[in-house]
């Protein structure tokens, strides 16, 4: 049984807008796991343009796990977009230098840490992910959502700001899925179980746990 080649940029023959991202993204502050794909109606180069305000001096990272589904227009807003909120003004004087360069002496812009997308996460069309957000494994983010806070594993969120609409499975099932971490299996084992992975969750758990 053969799996698709993870090193292929465009895995669908004759279709050059869906790509495996890890083979395209060459940026020291962005990491993407195997088989995560991005689908863009215009050009795959748009992905890097959709990672907004990622500057080397902020030091933050965007980390995306394996087997994620990133729809066209998804935006990642990074820490470089943050401004002062408790000062008299939010205006970034120091950025423009000259006699303004000392405006931030002894101060720091807000920083919310890395943005982390788990494994098997579906990010819907034109969703926006704000700085420092962690989206758990197996989560689904609805189209046009603005995600301002962490998303629990295997939950469905939507809206602006995004709110949890419902969990995908009950809490016990979620814990069993997180323990199995199917995305870390050897690709041969994943290929062997693709029929179960796309079927009933309890049937999958029964087989997968018995094989552990």
Secondary structure, 3 states (H helix, E strand, C coil): CCCCCCCCCCCCCCCCCEEEHHHCCCCCCEEECCCCEEECCCCCCHHHHHEECCCCCCCCCEEECCCCEECCCCEEECHHHCCCCCCCCCCCHHHHCHHHCCCCCCCCCCCCCCEEECCCCEECCCCEECCCCEECCCCEECCCCEECCCECCCEEEECECCEEEEECCCHHHHHHHHHHCHHHCCHHHHHHCHHHHCCCHHHHHHHHHHCC
